[in-house]
Amino acid sequence: MRMRKKPKEIICSFKQTRSVKITAELLGINKTTVYRWIRHSRSGWSNHLRENIYRKSTKPKNIHYKYFYYINFVFDYLFYF
């Protein structure tokens, strides 16, 4: 199983090598991953590469209670009698 590489590690390696292909080979990751983190690291107004970037959370932002209320309603109805 591959270990996830930290974005800072990817950007620092790219700054040293200045080659996406070499960076990807050194870290054992895909070239598109390197390109993606380079794109994320560029700030809005300048083209400098920032190192203080982080992964976005994959945690759900919204919880849909529609089905939860429906299931509770059915159970309440079934066990009421």
ABEGO torsion letter per residue (X at the ends): XBBBBBAAAAAAAAAAAGBAAAAAAAAGBBAAAAAAAAAAABBAABABBBABBBBBBABBABBBAAAAAAAAAAAAAAAAX
